[in-house]
Amino acid sequence: MLVATGLCHTDLICRDQHYPVPLPMVLGHEGPGVVPAIQS
């Protein structure tokens, strides 16, 4: 289960259009979560 996402500096410069990319855009490339079970 994904519970959050992080933004890096590259994501922020894309958001602020310092690097011109089409918006809207899905930013964030890391995500902490919960592992409810491990199969062995």
C-alpha positions in Angstrom: 0.0 0.0 0.0 1.5 3.3 -1.1 1.1 5.9 1.7 3.1 8.9 0.4 5.3 10.2 -2.3 8.4 12.4 -2.4 9.4 15.2 -4.8 13.0 15.7 -5.9 14.6 18.9 -7.2 14.0 17.9 -10.8 10.3 17.4 -10.0 10.1 20.9 -8.5 11.9 22.6 -11.5 9.4 20.9 -13.8 6.5 22.0 -11.7 7.7 25.6 -11.8 8.4 25.3 -15.6 12.1 26.2 -15.3 12.4 23.1 -17.6 9.5 23.4 -20.0 7.4 20.2 -19.9 3.7 19.8 -20.7 1.4 20.1 -17.7 -0.4 18.6 -16.0 2.3 16.0 -15.2 2.6 13.2 -12.6 5.6 14.1 -10.4 7.3 12.0 -7.8 9.3 8.9 -8.3 9.6 7.4 -4.9 7.0 6.1 -2.5 7.1 4.7 1.0 4.5 2.2 1.9 3.4 -0.7 4.1 4.1 -4.3 3.5 1.2 -6.2 5.1 2.7 -9.7 4.7 5.7 -11.6 3.4 5.3 -14.9 1.7 8.0 -17.5 2.3 
